[in-house]
Amino acid sequence: MIILAIESSCDETAVAIVRDGREILSDAILSQADMHALYGGVVPEIASRKHIECISALTDKAFLDANLTKDDIDAVAVTYAPGLIGALLVGVGFAKSLAFSLGKPLIPVHHIRGHIAANYLAFPELEPPFICLVASGGHTLIVDVKDYTEFEILGSTRDDAAGEAFDKCARVLGLGYPGGAKIDALARGETPKNISFRAQTLTEQSSICPSPDLKHRL
């Protein structure tokens, strides 16, 4: 089965053509990182408008790269949630129109399930069951993948998105956007001379705890 897949949940427009869920025939991506770098993070309205501008041409490129026509696909898949609502509406609206015009089935894909399924493309030999770490947007989860469509969330964070935290730290440090890659690059090199790292003693750690209960845990 050959599926045209469309993703527009945040600040990148992506269109791929995949065979049998394991083989990527083409993968066309347009990043907006340089545009959002001016603001230190993703601006939803700008992201949505950029999706509108490029999604049609990007789809044509995906077919061209795969040496296929629209009649060759068996279905159209699209990310429907979670994500930036305006950005998602662009992808869903385009996918619905395309599927209707071609008379092909439309497959709504949950964003987080899509991340898990991407492992089958990166590792074609992979089969459930396995444990998966997901870190996407505001969703940081440890998932027990029991079968291809059966999942159990073993744990999740309750704080900010990991990537957004990197972006905020990078903005404060004057490193630019996106922050994750820049902080990672610095972490791989020497420790900056103006930052001193040292291990805290148990006494020092306890002194910053606001309650006796926390002290007891330490």
Secondary structure, 3 states (H helix, E strand, C coil): CEEEEEECCCCEEEEEEEECCCEEEEEEEEECHHHHCCCCCCCHHHHHHHHHHHHHHHHHHHHHHHCCCHHHCCEEEEEEECCCHHHHHHHHHHHHHHHHHHCCCEEEEEHHHHHHHHHHHHCCCCCCCEEEEEEECCEEEEEEEEECCEEEEEEECCCCCHHHHHHHHHHHHCCCCCHHHHHHHHHHCCCCCCCCCCCCCHHHHHHCCCCHHHHHHC
